[in-house]
Amino acid sequence: MGKEQFIFHQVFGNKIPRIEDFSPQDRIRILGELTARIFDTSVDFLRKERTFPNKEINKLMALFWNLVENKITPVALTPAVHSLSFWCEKRGIEETAFVLVPADFTKLCRRNPTMQLGALVFVASQARDYYSNRFYKSKEMEQRALAYEAEFLLTTQKILPGFIPNEYQRNVLNFHSHGLESLSPELRYQSMPFISARAS
């Protein structure tokens, strides 16, 4: 019997094409490069205190930057999702994880940048849980991700006085009105230090 295949590879194929696989004039490459620049710029904005003054978000996004950069949680651009998503699955001792970026991510960012920044924070929390071997408790993972997103929104309200949360964002803030402080003690943990050797 052959080795059981990850569901991810059944859906997306065994070989995920890279941007470099397409010619410079190909519209897929052009879209991919633009999406990568916006994605990287957004993560960079959130990981630096001088641009986003919240140390907890800065630490989260610095870890996320390393996880993506070192292909521990690589990014895949796909029309199969409609919002930023985190995919992880395990088969025995093997596991795979990807950050899935919708094909229209650039349009979504233009339409509502705070929604996409919040989504990045949400997905980064899931990537942190994956790296810390805490991904498989789905309810706890969702609560942490929402609390991180609320933390982002609370800071956004401070630095953008004209910011008006939409219905989804108001619900996030209602459930986690104090951001990360809203989490019960058993849902909190210190992030593992990033070790690049894990990428090998």
mmCIF file of the C-alpha atoms, coordinates in Angstrom:
data_MODEL
# 
_entry.id   MODEL 
# 
loop_
_atom_site.group_PDB 
_atom_site.id 
_atom_site.type_symbol 
_atom_site.label_atom_id 
_atom_site.label_alt_id 
_atom_site.label_comp_id 
_atom_site.label_asym_id 
_atom_site.label_entity_id 
_atom_site.label_seq_id 
_atom_site.pdbx_PDB_ins_code 
_atom_site.Cartn_x 
_atom_site.Cartn_y 
_atom_site.Cartn_z 
_atom_site.occupancy 
_atom_site.B_iso_or_equiv 
_atom_site.pdbx_formal_charge 
_atom_site.auth_seq_id 
_atom_site.auth_comp_id 
_atom_site.auth_asym_id 
_atom_site.auth_atom_id 
_atom_site.pdbx_PDB_model_num 
ATOM 1   C CA . MET A 1 1   ? 0.000   0.000  0.000   1.00 0.00 ? 1   MET A CA 1 
ATOM 2   C CA . GLY A 1 2   ? 1.373   3.425  -0.940  1.00 0.00 ? 2   GLY A CA 1 
ATOM 3   C CA . LYS A 1 3   ? 1.927   6.185  1.561   1.00 0.00 ? 3   LYS A CA 1 
ATOM 4   C CA . GLU A 1 4   ? -1.262  8.088  2.365   1.00 0.00 ? 4   GLU A CA 1 
ATOM 5   C CA . GLN A 1 5   ? -1.282  11.440 0.631   1.00 0.00 ? 5   GLN A CA 1 
ATOM 6   C CA . PHE A 1 6   ? -1.990  14.715 2.406   1.00 0.00 ? 6   PHE A CA 1 
ATOM 7   C CA . ILE A 1 7   ? -5.416  16.134 1.629   1.00 0.00 ? 7   ILE A CA 1 
ATOM 8   C CA . PHE A 1 8   ? -3.643  19.380 0.736   1.00 0.00 ? 8   PHE A CA 1 
ATOM 9   C CA . HIS A 1 9   ? -1.788  17.659 -2.093  1.00 0.00 ? 9   HIS A CA 1 
ATOM 10  C CA . GLN A 1 10  ? -4.948  15.863 -3.237  1.00 0.00 ? 10  GLN A CA 1 
ATOM 11  C CA . VAL A 1 11  ? -6.615  19.271 -3.586  1.00 0.00 ? 11  VAL A CA 1 
ATOM 12  C CA . PHE A 1 12  ? -3.727  21.396 -4.844  1.00 0.00 ? 12  PHE A CA 1 
ATOM 13  C CA . GLY A 1 13  ? -1.376  18.843 -6.401  1.00 0.00 ? 13  GLY A CA 1 
ATOM 14  C CA . ASN A 1 14  ? 2.041   17.591 -5.341  1.00 0.00 ? 14  ASN A CA 1 
ATOM 15  C CA . LYS A 1 15  ? 4.023   20.387 -6.961  1.00 0.00 ? 15  LYS A CA 1 
ATOM 16  C CA . ILE A 1 16  ? 3.048   23.915 -5.993  1.00 0.00 ? 16  ILE A CA 1 
ATOM 17  C CA . PRO A 1 17  ? 4.292   26.208 -8.793  1.00 0.00 ? 17  PRO A CA 1 
ATOM 18  C CA . ARG A 1 18  ? 6.636   29.014 -7.775  1.00 0.00 ? 18  ARG A CA 1 
ATOM 19  C CA . ILE A 1 19  ? 6.472   32.549 -9.095  1.00 0.00 ? 19  ILE A CA 1 
ATOM 20  C CA . GLU A 1 20  ? 9.810   31.918 -10.820 1.00 0.00 ? 20  GLU A CA 1 
ATOM 21  C CA . ASP A 1 21  ? 8.230   29.084 -12.830 1.00 0.00 ? 21  ASP A CA 1 
ATOM 22  C CA . PHE A 1 22  ? 6.322   31.638 -14.927 1.00 0.00 ? 22  PHE A CA 1 
ATOM 23  C CA . SER A 1 23  ? 7.730   34.046 -17.489 1.00 0.00 ? 23  SER A CA 1 
ATOM 24  C CA . PRO A 1 24  ? 8.125   37.703 -16.394 1.00 0.00 ? 24  PRO A CA 1 
ATOM 25  C CA . GLN A 1 25  ? 5.256   38.697 -18.705 1.00 0.00 ? 25  GLN A CA 1 
ATOM 26  C CA . ASP A 1 26  ? 2.839   36.043 -17.434 1.00 0.00 ? 26  ASP A CA 1 
ATOM 27  C CA . ARG A 1 27  ? -0.154  37.576 -15.633 1.00 0.00 ? 27  ARG A CA 1 
ATOM 28  C CA . ILE A 1 28  ? 0.095   34.921 -12.903 1.00 0.00 ? 28  ILE A CA 1 
ATOM 29  C CA . ARG A 1 29  ? 3.689   35.942 -12.177 1.00 0.00 ? 29  ARG A CA 1 
ATOM 30  C CA . ILE A 1 30  ? 2.784   39.646 -12.214 1.00 0.00 ? 30  ILE A CA 1 
ATOM 31  C CA . LEU A 1 31  ? -0.102  39.027 -9.798  1.00 0.00 ? 31  LEU A CA 1 
ATOM 32  C CA . GLY A 1 32  ? 2.072   36.789 -7.614  1.00 0.00 ? 32  GLY A CA 1 
ATOM 33  C CA . GLU A 1 33  ? 4.861   39.344 -7.335  1.00 0.00 ? 33  GLU A CA 1 
ATOM 34  C CA . LEU A 1 34  ? 2.419   42.148 -6.512  1.00 0.00 ? 34  LEU A CA 1 
ATOM 35  C CA . THR A 1 35  ? 0.683   39.981 -3.912  1.00 0.00 ? 35  THR A CA 1 
ATOM 36  C CA . ALA A 1 36  ? 4.031   39.010 -2.364  1.00 0.00 ? 36  ALA A CA 1 
ATOM 37  C CA . ARG A 1 37  ? 5.061   42.672 -2.054  1.00 0.00 ? 37  ARG A CA 1 
ATOM 38  C CA . ILE A 1 38  ? 1.792   43.640 -0.371  1.00 0.00 ? 38  ILE A CA 1 
ATOM 39  C CA . PHE A 1 39  ? 1.898   40.586 1.910   1.00 0.00 ? 39  PHE A CA 1 
ATOM 40  C CA . ASP A 1 40  ? 5.504   41.263 2.952   1.00 0.00 ? 40  ASP A CA 1 
ATOM 41  C CA . THR A 1 41  ? 4.891   44.994 3.434   1.00 0.00 ? 41  THR A CA 1 
ATOM 42  C CA . SER A 1 42  ? 1.853   44.278 5.616   1.00 0.00 ? 42  SER A CA 1 
ATOM 43  C CA . VAL A 1 43  ? 3.682   41.795 7.840   1.00 0.00 ? 43  VAL A CA 1 
ATOM 44  C CA . ASP A 1 44  ? 6.641   44.179 8.063   1.00 0.00 ? 44  ASP A CA 1 
ATOM 45  C CA . PHE A 1 45  ? 4.319   47.023 9.108   1.00 0.00 ? 45  PHE A CA 1 
ATOM 46  C CA . LEU A 1 46  ? 2.867   44.925 11.930  1.00 0.00 ? 46  LEU A CA 1 
ATOM 47  C CA . ARG A 1 47  ? 6.148   43.514 13.232  1.00 0.00 ? 47  ARG A CA 1 
ATOM 48  C CA . LYS A 1 48  ? 7.821   46.889 13.868  1.00 0.00 ? 48  LYS A CA 1 
ATOM 49  C CA . GLU A 1 49  ? 6.924   48.965 16.910  1.00 0.00 ? 49  GLU A CA 1 
ATOM 50  C CA . ARG A 1 50  ? 7.663   52.234 15.139  1.00 0.00 ? 50  ARG A CA 1 
ATOM 51  C CA . THR A 1 51  ? 4.894   51.544 12.614  1.00 0.00 ? 51  THR A CA 1 
ATOM 52  C CA . PHE A 1 52  ? 2.515   49.540 14.813  1.00 0.00 ? 52  PHE A CA 1 
ATOM 53  C CA . PRO A 1 53  ? 2.974   50.300 18.535  1.00 0.00 ? 53  PRO A CA 1 
ATOM 54  C CA . ASN A 1 54  ? 1.912   47.047 20.171  1.00 0.00 ? 54  ASN A CA 1 
ATOM 55  C CA . LYS A 1 55  ? 4.672   44.771 21.450  1.00 0.00 ? 55  LYS A CA 1 
ATOM 56  C CA . GLU A 1 56  ? 2.521   41.630 21.543  1.00 0.00 ? 56  GLU A CA 1 
ATOM 57  C CA . ILE A 1 57  ? 1.513   42.058 17.903  1.00 0.00 ? 57  ILE A CA 1 
ATOM 58  C CA . ASN A 1 58  ? 5.106   42.955 17.017  1.00 0.00 ? 58  ASN A CA 1 
ATOM 59  C CA . LYS A 1 59  ? 6.397   39.715 18.591  1.00 0.00 ? 59  LYS A CA 1 
ATOM 60  C CA . LEU A 1 60  ? 3.717   37.627 16.908  1.00 0.00 ? 60  LEU A CA 1 
ATOM 61  C CA . MET A 1 61  ? 4.388   39.073 13.474  1.00 0.00 ? 61  MET A CA 1 
ATOM 62  C CA . ALA A 1 62  ? 8.180   38.835 13.871  1.00 0.00 ? 62  ALA A CA 1 
ATOM 63  C CA . LEU A 1 63  ? 7.756   35.111 14.506  1.00 0.00 ? 63  LEU A CA 1 
ATOM 64  C CA . PHE A 1 64  ? 5.342   34.848 11.572  1.00 0.00 ? 64  PHE A CA 1 
ATOM 65  C CA . TRP A 1 65  ? 7.863   36.609 9.322   1.00 0.00 ? 65  TRP A CA 1 
ATOM 66  C CA . ASN A 1 66  ? 10.460  33.963 10.202  1.00 0.00 ? 66  ASN A CA 1 
ATOM 67  C CA . LEU A 1 67  ? 8.038   31.063 9.761   1.00 0.00 ? 67  LEU A CA 1 
ATOM 68  C CA . VAL A 1 68  ? 7.070   32.248 6.285   1.00 0.00 ? 68  VAL A CA 1 
ATOM 69  C CA . GLU A 1 69  ? 10.579  33.272 5.248   1.00 0.00 ? 69  GLU A CA 1 
ATOM 70  C CA . ASN A 1 70  ? 12.017  29.892 6.278   1.00 0.00 ? 70  ASN A CA 1 
ATOM 71  C CA . LYS A 1 71  ? 9.197   27.916 4.596   1.00 0.00 ? 71  LYS A CA 1 
ATOM 72  C CA . ILE A 1 72  ? 7.957   26.415 7.876   1.00 0.00 ? 72  ILE A CA 1 
ATOM 73  C CA . THR A 1 73  ? 4.575   27.869 6.979   1.00 0.00 ? 73  THR A CA 1 
ATOM 74  C CA . PRO A 1 74  ? 5.061   28.807 3.304   1.00 0.00 ? 74  PRO A CA 1 
ATOM 75  C CA . VAL A 1 75  ? 2.607   30.979 1.409   1.00 0.00 ? 75  VAL A CA 1 
ATOM 76  C CA . ALA A 1 76  ? 0.490   29.714 -1.484  1.00 0.00 ? 76  ALA A CA 1 
ATOM 77  C CA . LEU A 1 77  ? -1.614  32.000 -3.707  1.00 0.00 ? 77  LEU A CA 1 
ATOM 78  C CA . THR A 1 78  ? -4.837  30.266 -4.750  1.00 0.00 ? 78  THR A CA 1 
ATOM 79  C CA . PRO A 1 79  ? -8.354  31.029 -6.013  1.00 0.00 ? 79  PRO A CA 1 
ATOM 80  C CA . ALA A 1 80  ? -9.601  28.149 -3.810  1.00 0.00 ? 80  ALA A CA 1 
ATOM 81  C CA . VAL A 1 81  ? -9.985  30.418 -0.754  1.00 0.00 ? 81  VAL A CA 1 
ATOM 82  C CA . HIS A 1 82  ? -11.828 33.707 -0.380  1.00 0.00 ? 82  HIS A CA 1 
ATOM 83  C CA . SER A 1 83  ? -9.911  35.010 2.637   1.00 0.00 ? 83  SER A CA 1 
ATOM 84  C CA . LEU A 1 84  ? -6.511  34.486 4.230   1.00 0.00 ? 84  LEU A CA 1 
ATOM 85  C CA . SER A 1 85  ? -6.461  30.977 5.687   1.00 0.00 ? 85  SER A CA 1 
ATOM 86  C CA . PHE A 1 86  ? -4.122  28.578 7.466   1.00 0.00 ? 86  PHE A CA 1 
ATOM 87  C CA . TRP A 1 87  ? -3.993  24.951 6.365   1.00 0.00 ? 87  TRP A CA 1 
ATOM 88  C CA . CYS A 1 88  ? -2.369  22.292 8.504   1.00 0.00 ? 88  CYS A CA 1 
ATOM 89  C CA . GLU A 1 89  ? -2.678  18.526 8.609   1.00 0.00 ? 89  GLU A CA 1 
ATOM 90  C CA . LYS A 1 90  ? -0.803  15.564 10.015  1.00 0.00 ? 90  LYS A CA 1 
ATOM 91  C CA . ARG A 1 91  ? -0.259  12.022 8.761   1.00 0.00 ? 91  ARG A CA 1 
ATOM 92  C CA . GLY A 1 92  ? 1.567   9.937  11.361  1.00 0.00 ? 92  GLY A CA 1 
ATOM 93  C CA . ILE A 1 93  ? 4.819   11.752 12.109  1.00 0.00 ? 93  ILE A CA 1 
ATOM 94  C CA . GLU A 1 94  ? 4.600   13.877 8.959   1.00 0.00 ? 94  GLU A CA 1 
ATOM 95  C CA . GLU A 1 95  ? 2.795   17.189 8.755   1.00 0.00 ? 95  GLU A CA 1 
ATOM 96  C CA . THR A 1 96  ? 2.341   20.046 6.334   1.00 0.00 ? 96  THR A CA 1 
ATOM 97  C CA . ALA A 1 97  ? 1.221   23.641 6.761   1.00 0.00 ? 97  ALA A CA 1 
ATOM 98  C CA . PHE A 1 98  ? 0.551   26.520 4.390   1.00 0.00 ? 98  PHE A CA 1 
ATOM 99  C CA . VAL A 1 99  ? -0.699  30.090 4.557   1.00 0.00 ? 99  VAL A CA 1 
ATOM 100 C CA . LEU A 1 100 ? -3.302  30.301 1.794   1.00 0.00 ? 100 LEU A CA 1 
ATOM 101 C CA . VAL A 1 101 ? -3.709  33.715 0.172   1.00 0.00 ? 101 VAL A CA 1 
ATOM 102 C CA . PRO A 1 102 ? -6.768  34.435 -2.009  1.00 0.00 ? 102 PRO A CA 1 
ATOM 103 C CA . ALA A 1 103 ? -6.085  35.304 -5.627  1.00 0.00 ? 103 ALA A CA 1 
ATOM 104 C CA . ASP A 1 104 ? -7.816  38.678 -5.193  1.00 0.00 ? 104 ASP A CA 1 
ATOM 105 C CA . PHE A 1 105 ? -5.813  39.615 -2.074  1.00 0.00 ? 105 PHE A CA 1 
ATOM 106 C CA . THR A 1 106 ? -4.583  42.861 -3.628  1.00 0.00 ? 106 THR A CA 1 
ATOM 107 C CA . LYS A 1 107 ? -8.163  43.965 -4.326  1.00 0.00 ? 107 LYS A CA 1 
ATOM 108 C CA . LEU A 1 108 ? -9.230  43.011 -0.808  1.00 0.00 ? 108 LEU A CA 1 
ATOM 109 C CA . CYS A 1 109 ? -6.399  45.110 0.610   1.00 0.00 ? 109 CYS A CA 1 
ATOM 110 C CA . ARG A 1 110 ? -7.449  48.147 -1.412  1.00 0.00 ? 110 ARG A CA 1 
ATOM 111 C CA . ARG A 1 111 ? -11.091 47.689 -0.432  1.00 0.00 ? 111 ARG A CA 1 
ATOM 112 C CA . ASN A 1 112 ? -10.515 47.304 3.321   1.00 0.00 ? 112 ASN A CA 1 
ATOM 113 C CA . PRO A 1 113 ? -6.885  47.264 4.500   1.00 0.00 ? 113 PRO A CA 1 
ATOM 114 C CA . THR A 1 114 ? -7.709  46.898 8.213   1.00 0.00 ? 114 THR A CA 1 
ATOM 115 C CA . MET A 1 115 ? -9.709  43.732 7.523   1.00 0.00 ? 115 MET A CA 1 
ATOM 116 C CA . GLN A 1 116 ? -6.735  42.168 5.737   1.00 0.00 ? 116 GLN A CA 1 
ATOM 117 C CA . LEU A 1 117 ? -4.258  43.279 8.401   1.00 0.00 ? 117 LEU A CA 1 
ATOM 118 C CA . GLY A 1 118 ? -6.544  41.744 11.014  1.00 0.00 ? 118 GLY A CA 1 
ATOM 119 C CA . ALA A 1 119 ? -6.754  38.561 8.954   1.00 0.00 ? 119 ALA A CA 1 
ATOM 120 C CA . LEU A 1 120 ? -2.954  38.448 8.812   1.00 0.00 ? 120 LEU A CA 1 
ATOM 121 C CA . VAL A 1 121 ? -2.804  38.691 12.602  1.00 0.00 ? 121 VAL A CA 1 
ATOM 122 C CA . PHE A 1 122 ? -5.428  35.926 12.912  1.00 0.00 ? 122 PHE A CA 1 
ATOM 123 C CA . VAL A 1 123 ? -3.494  33.609 10.585  1.00 0.00 ? 123 VAL A CA 1 
ATOM 124 C CA . ALA A 1 124 ? -0.195  34.491 12.287  1.00 0.00 ? 124 ALA A CA 1 
ATOM 125 C CA . SER A 1 125 ? -1.662  33.324 15.595  1.00 0.00 ? 125 SER A CA 1 
ATOM 126 C CA . GLN A 1 126 ? -2.572  30.003 13.978  1.00 0.00 ? 126 GLN A CA 1 
ATOM 127 C CA . ALA A 1 127 ? 0.953   29.696 12.554  1.00 0.00 ? 127 ALA A CA 1 
ATOM 128 C CA . ARG A 1 128 ? 2.342   30.388 16.040  1.00 0.00 ? 128 ARG A CA 1 
ATOM 129 C CA . ASP A 1 129 ? 0.151   27.612 17.456  1.00 0.00 ? 129 ASP A CA 1 
ATOM 130 C CA . TYR A 1 130 ? 1.363   25.270 14.739  1.00 0.00 ? 130 TYR A CA 1 
ATOM 131 C CA . TYR A 1 131 ? 5.017   26.080 15.444  1.00 0.00 ? 131 TYR A CA 1 
ATOM 132 C CA . SER A 1 132 ? 4.394   25.629 19.176  1.00 0.00 ? 132 SER A CA 1 
ATOM 133 C CA . ASN A 1 133 ? 2.686   22.250 18.667  1.00 0.00 ? 133 ASN A CA 1 
ATOM 134 C CA . ARG A 1 134 ? -0.658  23.644 19.844  1.00 0.00 ? 134 ARG A CA 1 
ATOM 135 C CA . PHE A 1 135 ? -2.495  23.731 16.538  1.00 0.00 ? 135 PHE A CA 1 
ATOM 136 C CA . TYR A 1 136 ? -4.655  20.654 16.987  1.00 0.00 ? 136 TYR A CA 1 
ATOM 137 C CA . LYS A 1 137 ? -6.900  22.049 19.750  1.00 0.00 ? 137 LYS A CA 1 
ATOM 138 C CA . SER A 1 138 ? -9.152  23.935 17.365  1.00 0.00 ? 138 SER A CA 1 
ATOM 139 C CA . LYS A 1 139 ? -11.378 25.774 19.854  1.00 0.00 ? 139 LYS A CA 1 
ATOM 140 C CA . GLU A 1 140 ? -8.408  27.090 21.839  1.00 0.00 ? 140 GLU A CA 1 
ATOM 141 C CA . MET A 1 141 ? -6.638  28.038 18.615  1.00 0.00 ? 141 MET A CA 1 
ATOM 142 C CA . GLU A 1 142 ? -9.629  30.044 17.391  1.00 0.00 ? 142 GLU A CA 1 
ATOM 143 C CA . GLN A 1 143 ? -9.993  31.890 20.697  1.00 0.00 ? 143 GLN A CA 1 
ATOM 144 C CA . ARG A 1 144 ? -6.320  32.892 20.687  1.00 0.00 ? 144 ARG A CA 1 
ATOM 145 C CA . ALA A 1 145 ? -6.512  34.035 17.062  1.00 0.00 ? 145 ALA A CA 1 
ATOM 146 C CA . LEU A 1 146 ? -9.600  36.152 17.757  1.00 0.00 ? 146 LEU A CA 1 
ATOM 147 C CA . ALA A 1 147 ? -7.984  37.657 20.854  1.00 0.00 ? 147 ALA A CA 1 
ATOM 148 C CA . TYR A 1 148 ? -4.905  38.600 18.819  1.00 0.00 ? 148 TYR A CA 1 
ATOM 149 C CA . GLU A 1 149 ? -7.154  40.133 16.158  1.00 0.00 ? 149 GLU A CA 1 
ATOM 150 C CA . ALA A 1 150 ? -8.986  42.115 18.869  1.00 0.00 ? 150 ALA A CA 1 
ATOM 151 C CA . GLU A 1 151 ? -5.603  43.275 20.200  1.00 0.00 ? 151 GLU A CA 1 
ATOM 152 C CA . PHE A 1 152 ? -4.791  44.525 16.711  1.00 0.00 ? 152 PHE A CA 1 
ATOM 153 C CA . LEU A 1 153 ? -8.144  46.322 16.453  1.00 0.00 ? 153 LEU A CA 1 
ATOM 154 C CA . LEU A 1 154 ? -7.755  48.032 19.838  1.00 0.00 ? 154 LEU A CA 1 
ATOM 155 C CA . THR A 1 155 ? -4.394  49.458 18.793  1.00 0.00 ? 155 THR A CA 1 
ATOM 156 C CA . THR A 1 156 ? -5.779  50.444 15.392  1.00 0.00 ? 156 THR A CA 1 
ATOM 157 C CA . GLN A 1 157 ? -8.502  52.446 17.140  1.00 0.00 ? 157 GLN A CA 1 
ATOM 158 C CA . LYS A 1 158 ? -5.795  54.347 19.041  1.00 0.00 ? 158 LYS A CA 1 
ATOM 159 C CA . ILE A 1 159 ? -3.573  55.181 16.080  1.00 0.00 ? 159 ILE A CA 1 
ATOM 160 C CA . LEU A 1 160 ? -6.396  55.793 13.574  1.00 0.00 ? 160 LEU A CA 1 
ATOM 161 C CA . PRO A 1 161 ? -8.955  58.009 15.348  1.00 0.00 ? 161 PRO A CA 1 
ATOM 162 C CA . GLY A 1 162 ? -11.282 57.907 12.336  1.00 0.00 ? 162 GLY A CA 1 
ATOM 163 C CA . PHE A 1 163 ? -11.308 54.100 12.155  1.00 0.00 ? 163 PHE A CA 1 
ATOM 164 C CA . ILE A 1 164 ? -14.831 52.635 12.350  1.00 0.00 ? 164 ILE A CA 1 
ATOM 165 C CA . PRO A 1 165 ? -14.961 48.837 12.836  1.00 0.00 ? 165 PRO A CA 1 
ATOM 166 C CA . ASN A 1 166 ? -17.315 46.937 10.557  1.00 0.00 ? 166 ASN A CA 1 
ATOM 167 C CA . GLU A 1 167 ? -19.853 44.419 11.859  1.00 0.00 ? 167 GLU A CA 1 
ATOM 168 C CA . TYR A 1 168 ? -17.367 41.541 11.926  1.00 0.00 ? 168 TYR A CA 1 
ATOM 169 C CA . GLN A 1 169 ? -14.757 43.622 13.727  1.00 0.00 ? 169 GLN A CA 1 
ATOM 170 C CA . ARG A 1 170 ? -17.318 44.856 16.266  1.00 0.00 ? 170 ARG A CA 1 
ATOM 171 C CA . ASN A 1 171 ? -18.201 41.239 17.049  1.00 0.00 ? 171 ASN A CA 1 
ATOM 172 C CA . VAL A 1 172 ? -14.518 40.408 17.570  1.00 0.00 ? 172 VAL A CA 1 
ATOM 173 C CA . LEU A 1 173 ? -14.191 43.355 19.951  1.00 0.00 ? 173 LEU A CA 1 
ATOM 174 C CA . ASN A 1 174 ? -17.390 42.448 21.793  1.00 0.00 ? 174 ASN A CA 1 
ATOM 175 C CA . PHE A 1 175 ? -16.124 38.952 22.550  1.00 0.00 ? 175 PHE A CA 1 
ATOM 176 C CA . HIS A 1 176 ? -12.551 40.054 23.351  1.00 0.00 ? 176 HIS A CA 1 
ATOM 177 C CA . SER A 1 177 ? -13.002 43.618 24.569  1.00 0.00 ? 177 SER A CA 1 
ATOM 178 C CA . HIS A 1 178 ? -9.585  43.633 26.267  1.00 0.00 ? 178 HIS A CA 1 
ATOM 179 C CA . GLY A 1 179 ? -7.678  41.913 23.478  1.00 0.00 ? 179 GLY A CA 1 
ATOM 180 C CA . LEU A 1 180 ? -5.207  39.342 24.742  1.00 0.00 ? 180 LEU A CA 1 
ATOM 181 C CA . GLU A 1 181 ? -6.117  40.203 28.329  1.00 0.00 ? 181 GLU A CA 1 
ATOM 182 C CA . SER A 1 182 ? -9.536  38.688 27.589  1.00 0.00 ? 182 SER A CA 1 
ATOM 183 C CA . LEU A 1 183 ? -8.003  35.220 27.287  1.00 0.00 ? 183 LEU A CA 1 
ATOM 184 C CA . SER A 1 184 ? -8.300  32.894 30.262  1.00 0.00 ? 184 SER A CA 1 
ATOM 185 C CA . PRO A 1 185 ? -4.907  31.939 31.785  1.00 0.00 ? 185 PRO A CA 1 
ATOM 186 C CA . GLU A 1 186 ? -4.959  28.387 30.412  1.00 0.00 ? 186 GLU A CA 1 
ATOM 187 C CA . LEU A 1 187 ? -5.137  29.728 26.857  1.00 0.00 ? 187 LEU A CA 1 
ATOM 188 C CA . ARG A 1 188 ? -2.028  31.862 27.208  1.00 0.00 ? 188 ARG A CA 1 
ATOM 189 C CA . TYR A 1 189 ? 1.528   30.675 26.657  1.00 0.00 ? 189 TYR A CA 1 
ATOM 190 C CA . GLN A 1 190 ? 4.967   32.063 25.884  1.00 0.00 ? 190 GLN A CA 1 
ATOM 191 C CA . SER A 1 191 ? 5.989   31.700 22.249  1.00 0.00 ? 191 SER A CA 1 
ATOM 192 C CA . MET A 1 192 ? 8.779   29.267 21.471  1.00 0.00 ? 192 MET A CA 1 
ATOM 193 C CA . PRO A 1 193 ? 11.937  31.046 20.303  1.00 0.00 ? 193 PRO A CA 1 
ATOM 194 C CA . PHE A 1 194 ? 12.416  30.783 16.572  1.00 0.00 ? 194 PHE A CA 1 
ATOM 195 C CA . ILE A 1 195 ? 15.001  28.154 15.582  1.00 0.00 ? 195 ILE A CA 1 
ATOM 196 C CA . SER A 1 196 ? 15.723  28.097 11.856  1.00 0.00 ? 196 SER A CA 1 
ATOM 197 C CA . ALA A 1 197 ? 16.911  24.462 11.987  1.00 0.00 ? 197 ALA A CA 1 
ATOM 198 C CA . ARG A 1 198 ? 13.283  23.418 12.301  1.00 0.00 ? 198 ARG A CA 1 
ATOM 199 C CA . ALA A 1 199 ? 12.836  24.395 8.675   1.00 0.00 ? 199 ALA A CA 1 
ATOM 200 C CA . SER A 1 200 ? 15.091  21.592 7.473   1.00 0.00 ? 200 SER A CA 1 
# 
